[in-house]
């Protein structure tokens, strides 16, 4: 992570979750972490992710990404 710790960078991850302390360290270095989570809304709520990230509500967004269906209509 150190080579990329230049201020003002953005890190985008796919189907990967990091801990709240890790996100706090990134924010201290002015690095934005974008998480693409592919879970159901109720599952995120049960995990308590919304309450964990409430302190970052002005800096982060939790997205719901729907899995595409491969069925042909």
PyMOL Python script that loads the backbone (N, CA, C, O; Angstrom):
from pymol import cmd

cmd.read_pdbstr("""\
ATOM      1  N   UNK A   1       0.815  -1.193   0.000  1.00  0.00           N
ATOM      2  CA  UNK A   1       0.000   0.000   0.000  1.00  0.00           C
ATOM      3  C   UNK A   1       0.857   1.255   0.000  1.00  0.00           C
ATOM      4  O   UNK A   1       0.441   2.278  -0.544  1.00  0.00           O
ATOM      5  N   UNK A   2       2.027   1.205   0.589  1.00  0.00           N
ATOM      6  CA  UNK A   2       2.857   2.409   0.721  1.00  0.00           C
ATOM      7  C   UNK A   2       3.226   3.085  -0.597  1.00  0.00           C
ATOM      8  O   UNK A   2       3.209   4.314  -0.656  1.00  0.00           O
ATOM      9  N   UNK A   3       3.561   2.342  -1.665  1.00  0.00           N
ATOM     10  CA  UNK A   3       3.899   3.046  -2.907  1.00  0.00           C
ATOM     11  C   UNK A   3       2.736   3.870  -3.462  1.00  0.00           C
ATOM     12  O   UNK A   3       2.948   4.813  -4.225  1.00  0.00           O
ATOM     13  N   UNK A   4       1.519   3.516  -3.080  1.00  0.00           N
ATOM     14  CA  UNK A   4       0.344   4.202  -3.604  1.00  0.00           C
ATOM     15  C   UNK A   4      -0.247   5.195  -2.615  1.00  0.00           C
ATOM     16  O   UNK A   4      -1.381   5.641  -2.792  1.00  0.00           O
ATOM     17  N   UNK A   5       0.495   5.544  -1.586  1.00  0.00           N
ATOM     18  CA  UNK A   5      -0.073   6.397  -0.542  1.00  0.00           C
ATOM     19  C   UNK A   5       0.090   7.888  -0.831  1.00  0.00           C
ATOM     20  O   UNK A   5       0.222   8.692   0.093  1.00  0.00           O
ATOM     21  N   UNK A   6       0.081   8.251  -2.094  1.00  0.00           N
ATOM     22  CA  UNK A   6       0.108   9.661  -2.460  1.00  0.00           C
ATOM     23  C   UNK A   6      -1.286  10.232  -2.230  1.00  0.00           C
ATOM     24  O   UNK A   6      -2.278   9.613  -2.615  1.00  0.00           O
ATOM     25  N   UNK A   7      -1.372  11.393  -1.611  1.00  0.00           N
ATOM     26  CA  UNK A   7      -2.668  11.981  -1.286  1.00  0.00           C
ATOM     27  C   UNK A   7      -3.489  12.245  -2.545  1.00  0.00           C
ATOM     28  O   UNK A   7      -2.961  12.594  -3.601  1.00  0.00           O
ATOM     29  N   UNK A   8      -4.791  12.066  -2.393  1.00  0.00           N
ATOM     30  CA  UNK A   8      -5.710  12.356  -3.476  1.00  0.00           C
ATOM     31  C   UNK A   8      -5.981  11.196  -4.416  1.00  0.00           C
ATOM     32  O   UNK A   8      -6.620  11.391  -5.450  1.00  0.00           O
ATOM     33  N   UNK A   9      -5.524  10.012  -4.099  1.00  0.00           N
ATOM     34  CA  UNK A   9      -5.752   8.841  -4.946  1.00  0.00           C
ATOM     35  C   UNK A   9      -7.078   8.175  -4.595  1.00  0.00           C
ATOM     36  O   UNK A   9      -7.646   8.412  -3.529  1.00  0.00           O
ATOM     37  N   UNK A  10      -7.554   7.345  -5.505  1.00  0.00           N
ATOM     38  CA  UNK A  10      -8.763   6.559  -5.291  1.00  0.00           C
ATOM     39  C   UNK A  10      -8.445   5.098  -5.561  1.00  0.00           C
ATOM     40  O   UNK A  10      -7.805   4.772  -6.561  1.00  0.00           O
ATOM     41  N   UNK A  11      -8.892   4.217  -4.671  1.00  0.00           N
ATOM     42  CA  UNK A  11      -8.720   2.775  -4.831  1.00  0.00           C
ATOM     43  C   UNK A  11     -10.104   2.172  -5.036  1.00  0.00           C
ATOM     44  O   UNK A  11     -11.005   2.396  -4.227  1.00  0.00           O
ATOM     45  N   UNK A  12     -10.277   1.412  -6.109  1.00  0.00           N
ATOM     46  CA  UNK A  12     -11.550   0.761  -6.395  1.00  0.00           C
ATOM     47  C   UNK A  12     -11.360  -0.741  -6.259  1.00  0.00           C
ATOM     48  O   UNK A  12     -10.422  -1.308  -6.819  1.00  0.00           O
ATOM     49  N   UNK A  13     -12.258  -1.386  -5.509  1.00  0.00           N
ATOM     50  CA  UNK A  13     -12.179  -2.834  -5.330  1.00  0.00           C
ATOM     51  C   UNK A  13     -13.472  -3.478  -5.790  1.00  0.00           C
ATOM     52  O   UNK A  13     -14.513  -2.823  -5.833  1.00  0.00           O
ATOM     53  N   UNK A  14     -13.415  -4.750  -6.131  1.00  0.00           N
ATOM     54  CA  UNK A  14     -14.573  -5.482  -6.612  1.00  0.00           C
ATOM     55  C   UNK A  14     -14.793  -6.699  -5.720  1.00  0.00           C
ATOM     56  O   UNK A  14     -13.905  -7.539  -5.572  1.00  0.00           O
ATOM     57  N   UNK A  15     -15.971  -6.787  -5.132  1.00  0.00           N
ATOM     58  CA  UNK A  15     -16.332  -7.905  -4.254  1.00  0.00           C
ATOM     59  C   UNK A  15     -15.307  -8.122  -3.148  1.00  0.00           C
ATOM     60  O   UNK A  15     -14.913  -9.255  -2.873  1.00  0.00           O
ATOM     61  N   UNK A  16     -14.888  -7.059  -2.532  1.00  0.00           N
ATOM     62  CA  UNK A  16     -13.831  -7.119  -1.534  1.00  0.00           C
ATOM     63  C   UNK A  16     -14.183  -6.154  -0.420  1.00  0.00           C
ATOM     64  O   UNK A  16     -14.547  -5.010  -0.693  1.00  0.00           O
ATOM     65  N   UNK A  17     -14.084  -6.578   0.812  1.00  0.00           N
ATOM     66  CA  UNK A  17     -14.422  -5.707   1.935  1.00  0.00           C
ATOM     67  C   UNK A  17     -13.223  -5.567   2.846  1.00  0.00           C
ATOM     68  O   UNK A  17     -12.567  -6.556   3.173  1.00  0.00           O
ATOM     69  N   UNK A  18     -12.935  -4.346   3.255  1.00  0.00           N
ATOM     70  CA  UNK A  18     -11.846  -4.077   4.184  1.00  0.00           C
ATOM     71  C   UNK A  18     -12.427  -3.637   5.515  1.00  0.00           C
ATOM     72  O   UNK A  18     -13.599  -3.271   5.599  1.00  0.00           O
ATOM     73  N   UNK A  19     -11.608  -3.672   6.550  1.00  0.00           N
ATOM     74  CA  UNK A  19     -12.045  -3.318   7.893  1.00  0.00           C
ATOM     75  C   UNK A  19     -12.179  -1.808   8.045  1.00  0.00           C
ATOM     76  O   UNK A  19     -11.587  -1.035   7.292  1.00  0.00           O
ATOM     77  N   UNK A  20     -12.958  -1.411   9.023  1.00  0.00           N
ATOM     78  CA  UNK A  20     -13.166   0.005   9.303  1.00  0.00           C
ATOM     79  C   UNK A  20     -11.865   0.708   9.691  1.00  0.00           C
ATOM     80  O   UNK A  20     -11.665   1.842   9.256  1.00  0.00           O
ATOM     81  N   UNK A  21     -10.958   0.104  10.487  1.00  0.00           N
ATOM     82  CA  UNK A  21      -9.676   0.764  10.776  1.00  0.00           C
ATOM     83  C   UNK A  21      -8.845   1.019   9.512  1.00  0.00           C
ATOM     84  O   UNK A  21      -8.176   2.047   9.404  1.00  0.00           O
ATOM     85  N   UNK A  22      -8.890   0.087   8.563  1.00  0.00           N
ATOM     86  CA  UNK A  22      -8.163   0.279   7.310  1.00  0.00           C
ATOM     87  C   UNK A  22      -8.714   1.474   6.534  1.00  0.00           C
ATOM     88  O   UNK A  22      -7.955   2.286   6.005  1.00  0.00           O
ATOM     89  N   UNK A  23     -10.043   1.572   6.474  1.00  0.00           N
ATOM     90  CA  UNK A  23     -10.677   2.699   5.786  1.00  0.00           C
ATOM     91  C   UNK A  23     -10.317   4.005   6.488  1.00  0.00           C
ATOM     92  O   UNK A  23     -10.091   5.015   5.822  1.00  0.00           O
ATOM     93  N   UNK A  24     -10.260   4.005   7.809  1.00  0.00           N
ATOM     94  CA  UNK A  24      -9.880   5.211   8.562  1.00  0.00           C
ATOM     95  C   UNK A  24      -8.460   5.651   8.221  1.00  0.00           C
ATOM     96  O   UNK A  24      -8.197   6.846   8.085  1.00  0.00           O
ATOM     97  N   UNK A  25      -7.538   4.687   8.081  1.00  0.00           N
ATOM     98  CA  UNK A  25      -6.161   5.025   7.711  1.00  0.00           C
ATOM     99  C   UNK A  25      -6.100   5.627   6.312  1.00  0.00           C
ATOM    100  O   UNK A  25      -5.355   6.576   6.069  1.00  0.00           O
ATOM    101  N   UNK A  26      -6.888   5.071   5.396  1.00  0.00           N
ATOM    102  CA  UNK A  26      -6.912   5.618   4.040  1.00  0.00           C
ATOM    103  C   UNK A  26      -7.448   7.042   4.029  1.00  0.00           C
ATOM    104  O   UNK A  26      -6.896   7.915   3.360  1.00  0.00           O
ATOM    105  N   UNK A  27      -8.522   7.272   4.770  1.00  0.00           N
ATOM    106  CA  UNK A  27      -9.095   8.617   4.816  1.00  0.00           C
ATOM    107  C   UNK A  27      -8.132   9.617   5.442  1.00  0.00           C
ATOM    108  O   UNK A  27      -8.116  10.785   5.053  1.00  0.00           O
ATOM    109  N   UNK A  28      -7.329   9.173   6.407  1.00  0.00           N
ATOM    110  CA  UNK A  28      -6.335  10.061   7.022  1.00  0.00           C
ATOM    111  C   UNK A  28      -5.292  10.501   5.998  1.00  0.00           C
ATOM    112  O   UNK A  28      -4.733  11.592   6.103  1.00  0.00           O
ATOM    113  N   UNK A  29      -5.030   9.637   4.995  1.00  0.00           N
ATOM    114  CA  UNK A  29      -4.077   9.975   3.934  1.00  0.00           C
ATOM    115  C   UNK A  29      -4.772  10.596   2.724  1.00  0.00           C
ATOM    116  O   UNK A  29      -4.150  10.792   1.680  1.00  0.00           O
ATOM    117  N   UNK A  30      -6.064  10.906   2.867  1.00  0.00           N
ATOM    118  CA  UNK A  30      -6.881  11.475   1.795  1.00  0.00           C
ATOM    119  C   UNK A  30      -6.965  10.542   0.590  1.00  0.00           C
ATOM    120  O   UNK A  30      -6.959  10.985  -0.558  1.00  0.00           O
ATOM    121  N   UNK A  31      -7.043   9.245   0.874  1.00  0.00           N
ATOM    122  CA  UNK A  31      -7.220   8.242  -0.172  1.00  0.00           C
ATOM    123  C   UNK A  31      -8.652   7.719  -0.063  1.00  0.00           C
ATOM    124  O   UNK A  31      -9.097   7.334   1.017  1.00  0.00           O
ATOM    125  N   UNK A  32      -9.357   7.708  -1.170  1.00  0.00           N
ATOM    126  CA  UNK A  32     -10.737   7.247  -1.204  1.00  0.00           C
ATOM    127  C   UNK A  32     -10.769   5.772  -1.573  1.00  0.00           C
ATOM    128  O   UNK A  32     -10.049   5.335  -2.470  1.00  0.00           O
ATOM    129  N   UNK A  33     -11.604   5.005  -0.879  1.00  0.00           N
ATOM    130  CA  UNK A  33     -11.790   3.587  -1.180  1.00  0.00           C
ATOM    131  C   UNK A  33     -13.206   3.398  -1.691  1.00  0.00           C
ATOM    132  O   UNK A  33     -14.170   3.713  -0.993  1.00  0.00           O
ATOM    133  N   UNK A  34     -13.336   2.886  -2.908  1.00  0.00           N
ATOM    134  CA  UNK A  34     -14.645   2.616  -3.484  1.00  0.00           C
ATOM    135  C   UNK A  34     -14.853   1.111  -3.455  1.00  0.00           C
ATOM    136  O   UNK A  34     -14.060   0.357  -4.019  1.00  0.00           O
ATOM    137  N   UNK A  35     -15.910   0.681  -2.801  1.00  0.00           N
ATOM    138  CA  UNK A  35     -16.209  -0.744  -2.669  1.00  0.00           C
ATOM    139  C   UNK A  35     -17.400  -1.096  -3.546  1.00  0.00           C
ATOM    140  O   UNK A  35     -18.437  -0.436  -3.477  1.00  0.00           O
ATOM    141  N   UNK A  36     -17.264  -2.111  -4.357  1.00  0.00           N
ATOM    142  CA  UNK A  36     -18.386  -2.647  -5.106  1.00  0.00           C
ATOM    143  C   UNK A  36     -18.785  -3.942  -4.420  1.00  0.00           C
ATOM    144  O   UNK A  36     -18.109  -4.961  -4.563  1.00  0.00           O
ATOM    145  N   UNK A  37     -19.873  -3.903  -3.682  1.00  0.00           N
ATOM    146  CA  UNK A  37     -20.328  -5.080  -2.942  1.00  0.00           C
ATOM    147  C   UNK A  37     -21.506  -5.712  -3.666  1.00  0.00           C
ATOM    148  O   UNK A  37     -22.487  -5.033  -3.971  1.00  0.00           O
ATOM    149  N   UNK A  38     -21.417  -6.982  -3.936  1.00  0.00           N
ATOM    150  CA  UNK A  38     -22.512  -7.681  -4.583  1.00  0.00           C
ATOM    151  C   UNK A  38     -23.166  -8.586  -3.536  1.00  0.00           C
ATOM    152  O   UNK A  38     -22.879  -9.780  -3.452  1.00  0.00           O
ATOM    153  N   UNK A  39     -24.027  -7.998  -2.768  1.00  0.00           N
ATOM    154  CA  UNK A  39     -24.802  -8.697  -1.748  1.00  0.00           C
ATOM    155  C   UNK A  39     -26.234  -8.191  -1.819  1.00  0.00           C
ATOM    156  O   UNK A  39     -26.518  -7.195  -2.484  1.00  0.00           O
ATOM    157  N   UNK A  40     -27.103  -8.858  -1.156  1.00  0.00           N
ATOM    158  CA  UNK A  40     -28.462  -8.367  -1.040  1.00  0.00           C
ATOM    159  C   UNK A  40     -28.517  -7.282   0.028  1.00  0.00           C
ATOM    160  O   UNK A  40     -27.748  -7.304   0.988  1.00  0.00           O
ATOM    161  N   UNK A  41     -29.421  -6.346  -0.146  1.00  0.00           N
ATOM    162  CA  UNK A  41     -29.565  -5.217   0.764  1.00  0.00           C
ATOM    163  C   UNK A  41     -29.755  -5.682   2.205  1.00  0.00           C
ATOM    164  O   UNK A  41     -29.100  -5.165   3.111  1.00  0.00           O
ATOM    165  N   UNK A  42     -30.641  -6.649   2.426  1.00  0.00           N
ATOM    166  CA  UNK A  42     -30.908  -7.103   3.793  1.00  0.00           C
ATOM    167  C   UNK A  42     -29.666  -7.731   4.421  1.00  0.00           C
ATOM    168  O   UNK A  42     -29.479  -7.637   5.634  1.00  0.00           O
ATOM    169  N   UNK A  43     -28.819  -8.368   3.620  1.00  0.00           N
ATOM    170  CA  UNK A  43     -27.600  -8.978   4.136  1.00  0.00           C
ATOM    171  C   UNK A  43     -26.633  -7.907   4.629  1.00  0.00           C
ATOM    172  O   UNK A  43     -26.015  -8.074   5.680  1.00  0.00           O
ATOM    173  N   UNK A  44     -26.492  -6.805   3.882  1.00  0.00           N
ATOM    174  CA  UNK A  44     -25.642  -5.696   4.319  1.00  0.00           C
ATOM    175  C   UNK A  44     -26.158  -5.108   5.619  1.00  0.00           C
ATOM    176  O   UNK A  44     -25.378  -4.773   6.511  1.00  0.00           O
ATOM    177  N   UNK A  45     -27.463  -4.983   5.724  1.00  0.00           N
ATOM    178  CA  UNK A  45     -28.057  -4.418   6.931  1.00  0.00           C
ATOM    179  C   UNK A  45     -27.838  -5.342   8.128  1.00  0.00           C
ATOM    180  O   UNK A  45     -27.559  -4.863   9.227  1.00  0.00           O
ATOM    181  N   UNK A  46     -27.959  -6.657   7.935  1.00  0.00           N
ATOM    182  CA  UNK A  46     -27.736  -7.613   9.021  1.00  0.00           C
ATOM    183  C   UNK A  46     -26.287  -7.603   9.487  1.00  0.00           C
ATOM    184  O   UNK A  46     -26.015  -7.814  10.669  1.00  0.00           O
ATOM    185  N   UNK A  47     -25.356  -7.360   8.569  1.00  0.00           N
ATOM    186  CA  UNK A  47     -23.943  -7.306   8.925  1.00  0.00           C
ATOM    187  C   UNK A  47     -23.606  -6.021   9.675  1.00  0.00           C
ATOM    188  O   UNK A  47     -22.526  -5.903  10.255  1.00  0.00           O
ATOM    189  N   UNK A  48     -24.517  -5.070   9.664  1.00  0.00           N
ATOM    190  CA  UNK A  48     -24.284  -3.818  10.371  1.00  0.00           C
ATOM    191  C   UNK A  48     -23.380  -2.859   9.621  1.00  0.00           C
ATOM    192  O   UNK A  48     -22.796  -1.960  10.227  1.00  0.00           O
ATOM    193  N   UNK A  49     -23.253  -3.036   8.311  1.00  0.00           N
ATOM    194  CA  UNK A  49     -22.361  -2.170   7.546  1.00  0.00           C
ATOM    195  C   UNK A  49     -22.834  -0.726   7.532  1.00  0.00           C
ATOM    196  O   UNK A  49     -22.018   0.195   7.553  1.00  0.00           O
ATOM    197  N   UNK A  50     -24.140  -0.523   7.498  1.00  0.00           N
ATOM    198  CA  UNK A  50     -24.636   0.845   7.449  1.00  0.00           C
ATOM    199  C   UNK A  50     -24.305   1.588   8.730  1.00  0.00           C
ATOM    200  O   UNK A  50     -23.936   2.761   8.685  1.00  0.00           O
ATOM    201  N   UNK A  51     -24.432   0.927   9.873  1.00  0.00           N
ATOM    202  CA  UNK A  51     -24.116   1.589  11.138  1.00  0.00           C
ATOM    203  C   UNK A  51     -22.612   1.783  11.303  1.00  0.00           C
ATOM    204  O   UNK A  51     -22.188   2.775  11.894  1.00  0.00           O
ATOM    205  N   UNK A  52     -21.792   0.855  10.792  1.00  0.00           N
ATOM    206  CA  UNK A  52     -20.339   0.984  10.894  1.00  0.00           C
ATOM    207  C   UNK A  52     -19.826   2.173  10.098  1.00  0.00           C
ATOM    208  O   UNK A  52     -18.896   2.858  10.522  1.00  0.00           O
ATOM    209  N   UNK A  53     -20.432   2.416   8.946  1.00  0.00           N
ATOM    210  CA  UNK A  53     -19.945   3.478   8.083  1.00  0.00           C
ATOM    211  C   UNK A  53     -20.705   4.788   8.260  1.00  0.00           C
ATOM    212  O   UNK A  53     -20.493   5.728   7.493  1.00  0.00           O
ATOM    213  N   UNK A  54     -21.579   4.867   9.250  1.00  0.00           N
ATOM    214  CA  UNK A  54     -22.367   6.087   9.420  1.00  0.00           C
ATOM    215  C   UNK A  54     -21.496   7.298   9.705  1.00  0.00           C
ATOM    216  O   UNK A  54     -21.879   8.418   9.367  1.00  0.00           O
ATOM    217  N   UNK A  55     -20.321   7.101  10.325  1.00  0.00           N
ATOM    218  CA  UNK A  55     -19.446   8.237  10.600  1.00  0.00           C
ATOM    219  C   UNK A  55     -18.817   8.792   9.327  1.00  0.00           C
ATOM    220  O   UNK A  55     -18.296   9.907   9.330  1.00  0.00           O
ATOM    221  N   UNK A  56     -18.860   8.021   8.237  1.00  0.00           N
ATOM    222  CA  UNK A  56     -18.302   8.476   6.967  1.00  0.00           C
ATOM    223  C   UNK A  56     -19.399   8.818   5.962  1.00  0.00           C
ATOM    224  O   UNK A  56     -19.147   8.839   4.758  1.00  0.00           O
ATOM    225  N   UNK A  57     -20.608   9.085   6.442  1.00  0.00           N
ATOM    226  CA  UNK A  57     -21.724   9.213   5.520  1.00  0.00           C
ATOM    227  C   UNK A  57     -21.544  10.312   4.478  1.00  0.00           C
ATOM    228  O   UNK A  57     -22.146  10.237   3.407  1.00  0.00           O
ATOM    229  N   UNK A  58     -20.735  11.327   4.759  1.00  0.00           N
ATOM    230  CA  UNK A  58     -20.516  12.368   3.764  1.00  0.00           C
ATOM    231  C   UNK A  58     -19.418  11.994   2.781  1.00  0.00           C
ATOM    232  O   UNK A  58     -19.239  12.679   1.774  1.00  0.00           O
ATOM    233  N   UNK A  59     -18.691  10.938   3.046  1.00  0.00           N
ATOM    234  CA  UNK A  59     -17.567  10.568   2.192  1.00  0.00           C
ATOM    235  C   UNK A  59     -17.736   9.228   1.505  1.00  0.00           C
ATOM    236  O   UNK A  59     -16.951   8.896   0.618  1.00  0.00           O
ATOM    237  N   UNK A  60     -18.732   8.452   1.885  1.00  0.00           N
ATOM    238  CA  UNK A  60     -18.847   7.117   1.305  1.00  0.00           C
ATOM    239  C   UNK A  60     -20.282   6.814   0.919  1.00  0.00           C
ATOM    240  O   UNK A  60     -21.230   7.374   1.468  1.00  0.00           O
ATOM    241  N   UNK A  61     -20.413   5.927  -0.026  1.00  0.00           N
ATOM    242  CA  UNK A  61     -21.719   5.490  -0.493  1.00  0.00           C
ATOM    243  C   UNK A  61     -21.696   3.969  -0.534  1.00  0.00           C
ATOM    244  O   UNK A  61     -20.744   3.370  -1.034  1.00  0.00           O
ATOM    245  N   UNK A  62     -22.746   3.348  -0.007  1.00  0.00           N
ATOM    246  CA  UNK A  62     -22.881   1.902  -0.119  1.00  0.00           C
ATOM    247  C   UNK A  62     -23.833   1.649  -1.272  1.00  0.00           C
ATOM    248  O   UNK A  62     -24.981   2.092  -1.241  1.00  0.00           O
ATOM    249  N   UNK A  63     -23.367   0.944  -2.284  1.00  0.00           N
ATOM    250  CA  UNK A  63     -24.153   0.703  -3.489  1.00  0.00           C
ATOM    251  C   UNK A  63     -24.740  -0.697  -3.477  1.00  0.00           C
ATOM    252  O   UNK A  63     -24.124  -1.638  -2.975  1.00  0.00           O
ATOM    253  N   UNK A  64     -25.909  -0.823  -4.023  1.00  0.00           N
ATOM    254  CA  UNK A  64     -26.501  -2.142  -4.234  1.00  0.00           C
ATOM    255  C   UNK A  64     -26.355  -2.450  -5.717  1.00  0.00           C
ATOM    256  O   UNK A  64     -26.898  -1.740  -6.563  1.00  0.00           O
ATOM    257  N   UNK A  65     -25.634  -3.492  -6.022  1.00  0.00           N
ATOM    258  CA  UNK A  65     -25.394  -3.869  -7.408  1.00  0.00           C
ATOM    259  C   UNK A  65     -26.166  -5.145  -7.686  1.00  0.00           C
ATOM    260  O   UNK A  65     -25.956  -6.163  -7.026  1.00  0.00           O
ATOM    261  N   UNK A  66     -27.051  -5.089  -8.654  1.00  0.00           N
ATOM    262  CA  UNK A  66     -27.860  -6.250  -8.995  1.00  0.00           C
ATOM    263  C   UNK A  66     -27.092  -7.143  -9.964  1.00  0.00           C
ATOM    264  O   UNK A  66     -26.460  -6.656 -10.902  1.00  0.00           O
ATOM    265  N   UNK A  67     -27.150  -8.435  -9.735  1.00  0.00           N
ATOM    266  CA  UNK A  67     -26.511  -9.389 -10.638  1.00  0.00           C
ATOM    267  C   UNK A  67     -27.389  -9.541 -11.880  1.00  0.00           C
ATOM    268  O   UNK A  67     -28.603  -9.721 -11.782  1.00  0.00           O
ATOM    269  N   UNK A  68     -26.761  -9.466 -13.031  1.00  0.00           N
ATOM    270  CA  UNK A  68     -27.509  -9.598 -14.274  1.00  0.00           C
ATOM    271  C   UNK A  68     -27.930 -11.037 -14.504  1.00  0.00           C
ATOM    272  O   UNK A  68     -27.212 -11.981 -14.173  1.00  0.00           O
ATOM    273  N   UNK A  69     -29.094 -11.173 -15.070  1.00  0.00           N
ATOM    274  CA  UNK A  69     -29.596 -12.494 -15.421  1.00  0.00           C
ATOM    275  C   UNK A  69     -29.109 -12.850 -16.821  1.00  0.00           C
ATOM    276  O   UNK A  69     -29.148 -12.011 -17.722  1.00  0.00           O
ATOM    277  N   UNK A  70     -28.662 -14.061 -17.007  1.00  0.00           N
ATOM    278  CA  UNK A  70     -28.194 -14.512 -18.321  1.00  0.00           C
ATOM    279  C   UNK A  70     -29.321 -15.099 -19.167  1.00  0.00           C
ATOM    280  O   UNK A  70     -29.097 -15.554 -20.289  1.00  0.00           O
ATOM    281  N   UNK A  71     -30.532 -15.083 -18.617  1.00  0.00           N
ATOM    282  CA  UNK A  71     -31.665 -15.650 -19.340  1.00  0.00           C
ATOM    283  C   UNK A  71     -32.072 -14.730 -20.482  1.00  0.00           C
ATOM    284  O   UNK A  71     -32.064 -13.507 -20.341  1.00  0.00           O
ATOM    285  N   UNK A  72     -32.428 -15.331 -21.617  1.00  0.00           N
ATOM    286  CA  UNK A  72     -32.931 -14.559 -22.759  1.00  0.00           C
ATOM    287  C   UNK A  72     -34.445 -14.559 -22.706  1.00  0.00           C
ATOM    288  O   UNK A  72     -35.073 -15.597 -22.498  1.00  0.00           O
ATOM    289  N   UNK A  73     -35.028 -13.382 -22.896  1.00  0.00           N
ATOM    290  CA  UNK A  73     -36.495 -13.271 -22.863  1.00  0.00           C
ATOM    291  C   UNK A  73     -37.081 -13.486 -24.232  1.00  0.00           C
ATOM    292  O   UNK A  73     -38.300 -13.430 -24.397  1.00  0.00           O
TER     293      UNK A  73
END
""", "prot")
cmd.dss("prot")
cmd.show_as("cartoon", "prot")
cmd.util.cbc("prot")
cmd.orient("prot")
